[in-house]
Amino acid sequence: MEAERKDEPADVQGPTAALTANPAVQEGPAGAEQWLGTAASTGGGQELPAAWLARLPAWSQRVQPPRWLPDLPARRGGRPGPYVLLDVRRTVRCWARWGRPGLLLVRQGRPRRPGRLVVLWDVSGSMADTFELYLAWLYALVQQLPQAGVFPFGPDVVDATAALRRPYAQVFAELQQLARVWSGGTRMGAALHTWLVRYGPQWLGAQTTVVVLSDGWDTGPPQLVADALRTLRACDAAVWWIHPLLTTPGFAPKTRTLRAAQPYLLGLLPGDSPAALLALAGL
């Protein structure tokens, strides 16, 4: 990501800005597994570029958790934090007894905290231009949400949550240990099924939101992706898909994988720039 994109706030152009300016750039026909000359390969991962992690971009300081995360009761005795629900009626009644508005705000029952957030992050070769953008966003989310988990996937899937909870200066060394999934091939269905077996029992439940962060290019059978998403929904998880090219003029979800996934999604969301990612907090 260029220097100006690191320092500018939400109105800065994202890594796909040059693509979205070209109406001819859109997803290919159903079954085509090539995008802008980058094939959806089955190769292994590569080393991470150290330039990604030179510093945390300024816009990431304004990242907020999405409002569509379900709420959970906070532990007794815990700090209320920013997710306390205000009891408006009781607050107004207190003010009425005083004869004027005051500083006292009455909480609604026990404090609330966001439910589990699982991000399944496609880090295959076709997503390489967005790595730095998404890394900054995910780092900010994981730092704020104790119930967030980030799982990069390519041919395999790994748990990067512990790495993203460390100080930012230490993140690069931690992620290098997971380099087998970076910038390699894409076998999304197999990776999602591996996640279900390896991590699903710990993370899935009625208060879990799953976000798939991917462009949808895949070399595996699309039915495997559909089956995995169906299992997520059967476990009462809400499933969203963030796509880096959703706002591209002429875009349509034509890949086989996206068409197979759509019946199990609550929606497709844009993720092409800092502005788009910051806007997710208000949806």
Secondary structure, DSSP 8 states (H G I E B T S, - for coil): --HHHHHS-TTS--TTHHHHT-TT----STT--EETTEE----------GGGGSS--GGGGG----TTS-EEE--TT---GGG--B-HHHHHHHHHHHTS--S---B-SS-EEE-EEEEEEE-SGGGGGGHHHHHHHHHHHHHH-TTEEEEEESSSB---HHHHTS-HHHHHHHHHTTGGGTTS---HHHHHHHHHHHTHHHH-STTEEEEEE-----SS-HHHHHHHHHHHHHTT-EEEEEETTTTSTT----SHHHHHHGGG-SEEEE-SSHHHHHHGGG-
